[in-house]
């Protein structure tokens, strides 16, 4: 019977864009893997290409394009509702692999500074070029691809630039699906961290202080959930952390619950692929039924005559001894001597050049 304990998760706090939980009975490597996969391996939607049609603001085109790419877009159920552009059947983007947004703002008021924000980005419906993705479209929410917080009056929009009278900004944005390993704009998390051993029971910070360790390393709020270390407590140098306090904060493109669940699912998929790749495949035995193998005699391929008169051999084979004496009949064979050396017949593999060249590709002669 196994003595290992099953992993346990305790939810401490859960809000619209943040979740705090305790992960127990796991090692440091697994806890850090969960943190990294939530940051870098969960797909979201972000603006990837910007076509500037008109820009008379004080900011150059590349500044505005960079700011547009950093705006988080609603990406709920993105892994099933949107394709990667590299996996789509279209040539230049379609509604199954891209989301098109438009930004068209101009200022005509005298003496007023106009704020251009993310709330002025509008999703443009695309024409139906294909009809094979109705199921994917049904998995998207109504506000899929819109800037986060656009429908929320309490949420403050993201500032893109400022305008004065006579200025205009007109752009077409193409949003695509991606992960943060390609670019940080696709990360659904603004911060992911974890803490362990809040009382320094494992003495990680014992030598990392100047004057007073307690004042320079104050206790965190998680220290209230564990018993403090006694002054005369014996140090266990073999101890390892197995309780981690995780804190996940998202940018709103995905909910914290979806980030955690999809992160665990992605980690499980990666480990399953690793196990599958490490499984040894059975090797076929090509010599079990008398077939030619490495170092054994094999039949001469079509177009090659079986060497006759070679001493001590019936046919040339890979690695088999071939008589280098003068043959009396037949053509040159695998590794046999050329006619210039006294052998008879035509040129052979490794012998003199023949007027006809043969190329062996995929087991056939052409």
N, C-alpha and C positions, 0 to 999 in steps of 0.2 A: 504494500500500500504506500502510495506516495505521501511524503511529509510536506511537500511544498503547498503553500497556501494560494488560493485563487486571488487574482487582482481585485481590489475593491475601490470603488469610486464614491466619494461623498461630495455632493453639491453644497457649496457654502453660500454662494451668491449668484443670482442669475437676473440679468436685466436685458434691455433691448440690444445693446451692443457689447456686453461684457459678461463673462462667466468666470467664477472662481470655484475650483474643486480640489479635492485631495485625492491623490492617486497612491494607493498602498500596495505592498507586496509585489513590487517590481524593482528592477535594478536601475542604476543611473543611465545606462545605455538606452534602455527602452523609453524612459521618461524623456530623455533628450531627443530621441527619434520622433516621439509624438510631437514635441515642440517644433522640430524642424519641418516635419511633413505638413503641419498646419500652416506654417509660414510660406512654404515654397512649392507645394505640390497639389494644391487645390485649385482647380480652374475657375476663373472669373472672366468677366467681360470688361474690356478697357479700350479706350480710343487708341488706335494704332497708326492710323494715317489721317492727315489733315490736309485738305485742299483749300488754300486761302484764295478766295476770289477777289476780295477787296479788303485792304487794311490801311486806313489813314490815321490810326492811333499812334501814340508815341512809342509803343512797343514793337519791335521787329517781329517778323513772321515766326521765326524759330522760338522766340520766347512764348508767344501765344500757343503755338503747337505743343510745346513742352507742358505748359500749364493745363491744357485740355487733356493731355494724356494722363495727368495725375488725378483727374476727377473720378471718384468712385462711382460706378454704375450698378444699378440693381442687377444682381446675377443669380437670383434664387433658382435652383435646379438647373444651373448652367451646364453641368456635366451631361445631362440628358436632353436638354432643350436646344442646344446649339452645337454645331459641328466645328471641328478645327478646319481652317481653310485648306490645309494640306490633305484632308480626308474627304473634302466635298467634290462632287462631280462637276461643279461649275468651273468656268474659266476665269472670270473676273469678279467673283463674289456674288452671292445671292442671299435671300432672306433666311436660308437655312444655316449659313456660316458667318454672316455679318449683320450688324445693326448700323443703320445710317442715321446720323444726327445732323441737324442743321442749326447754324447760329447766324442770325441776321439782325444786327442792331445798328441804329444810327441815332445821333443826338442832334436835335434842332433847337433846343432851348438855349437862350442867351444867359450867360452868367451862372450856369448850373453844371455841376460835375455829375455825370451819369455813371453809375456802377454797372458793369457788365458781369453777370454772375452765372453760375451753373443752372439757375432756374430758367434761363432763356434758351437753353438747349432743347430742341424739339426732335423727337423720334419721327422719322419719315417712313411711312409704309412703303414696302417694295412690291413690285409686280410679281405675279406668280409665273415664274419661268418653268418650274418643275412642280409636280404634284405627288412626289414620293416622300414628303416629309410632314404630312398632316399630323402624324402622331407626335413628332418632335415639337411642333408648334403648340400643340395642346398642353404640353408640360410647362410652358412658360407662364408666369404671372402677367397680369394686365400691364403692369408698369415695368416690364422687363426691358433693360437697356437705358432707362431714364436715370438721370443723376440722382444720387441718394439724397433724400430730404426734399425733393421737389414738391411732393404732395403733402408735406408736413409743414404747417404754418409755424410751428415752434422751432423748427430746425433752421439754423442760419446757413444761407447759401454760400458757395465758394466763390470768392472774387477772382475774376479772370483779368480784367483791366479796367481802366477809367477813361471816360470820354468827356470832351468838351464840344461845344457847338461846331458843326461841320464835319465831325469825325464819323467814320463808318467802319464796321467790321462785318464781313460776310465770309463764312467758311462752311465747308462740308466735311463732316467727320465720319470716319469709318471705324467702327468698333469691332474687335475680334476676340475670340476666345484664346486664352493662354494661361500659363502658370508663371509664378514668380521666379522660377529658374531661368526663364527667358528675359524677364524684366520685372523690376520691383513693383511696377504699376499694376500687375496682375495679382498681387498679394492681397488676400481678403483681410489680413490682420494688420493693425497698426502697431501692436506690441504683443509679444508672447513671452512669458517668463515663468520660471519656477524656482522655488526655494526648498531647501532641505536642511535638517539639523539646525534649527534656529537657536538652540542653546550651545552650539559648538561642542557637542558631546564627542564628536570625532576629531576635535582640535585642528580644524582647518585654518583657523585664524590665530592660533596661539602665538606665532612669531611674526604676525603682520600688524604690528602696532609700534608706536613710538614711546608713549608715556604710560597710558592706562588703557588696557584692552577693553574694559567695560564702557568707557566713555567714547572710545573711537569705534567700537563695534556695538552700537545700541541694539537692543532686542527688537525684533519686528513684531507685528501683531500676531503672527502665527506662533510665537513663543507661548502665548496663553493656552494653546491647545496641547502642549507637551509639558511634562514635569521637568523642572530645572535640574541641572547637574549638581550633585552634592560635592562639597569640598573634598571629602575623602573618598570619593567614588573611584574605583579602579578603572584604569583606561584599558579598553579592549582594542588592541591594534588590528585585530582581524575583522572588526565590525565594518559593515557597509550600509550606506543609506538605503532605506526601502520605503520611505514615506516622503512624498513630494507635494508641495503646495503650488498648484498650477493657476496661472492668471492669464486669461485670453481676452484681448480687446480687439474688436473688429472695426473696420471703417464704414460699416453699414451695407456693403455690397452683399454680404451674406450674414445671416444671423449667427450668434455664437454657438448655438446648439448644432446648426448645420456644419459649422467649421469643425467642431470636435468630432462629430459622427463621421463626416466624410474624410477627415484626417485619419481616423482609426481604420476606416475602410480602405483607404489608399495604402496605408502601411501594411495591412493584411495582404493586399494584392501584391505589393512588392516582395514580401517574404514568401508568398506562394510561388511567385515566378522564380525566386532564387532557389527554392527547394526543388522545383521542377527542372531547373537548369543543371542542378548538381546531381540529379539522378542519372546513373550510368545506363546507357542504352545497350542492349545485347548486341554483340558483334556477330555478323554472319560468318559462318565457317565455309569458306569457298572450296576447301579441300576435302570435305566430308564425302562427296560423291564422285571422287575421281577427277574433279576439275583442277585445272592448272593453277598453282599458286606460286608465290615468290620462291625462286630457287628450284622449281620443278619443271619438268618438260611440258611444253604446251604445243598445241597444233599450230602449224604455220598458217598465218592468215591468208585469205584469198588473194591470189596474185603472186604468191611466193611459193616456189617449188621446194618440196622436202629435200634436204640435202642428201645426196647418195654418195656412198664411198667414204664417208667420214669415219675414221677409226674410232670404235668404242662409243658411238652415239647414234641414235635413231632420228633425232631432230633437235634443232637449236632451241634452247629455252633460256629464261631469265636466270642468269647466274650459273647455268650448267656448262660444264666443260665442252668446248667445241674443238674438234680436231683442226689444227692449223696446218696439217699436211696437205699435199696436193690432192684435191678431189678428182674423181674420174668421171663424174656425171652430175647432171642437175645444175641448178643455178646456185648462186651464192646465197647463204642463209644468214641468220642472226649471228653476227660476230665472226663470220667466216672470212677467209682471205679473199682478196680481190684477184681477178685474172692476172694482174701485173705481177703478183707474187707466185704465180704458178697454178692458181686455182682455175677451174673452168666455170663457165656459166656467166650469168649477168651480174651486175653490181648488187651488193647486199647492204644491209644495215651495218654501217661501220666499214663497208668495203668501198670499192671504186665507184665513182659516180656513174649513174645510168642515164640514158637519154629520156627516160620516163620517170617522173617524180610522183610519189604517192604520199598522201597526208592522212594520218590516222586520227580521226576525230570521233569521239563518242562511240568507239567500237566499230566504225564503218570505214570503208576505203573510198576515196573520191579523187 
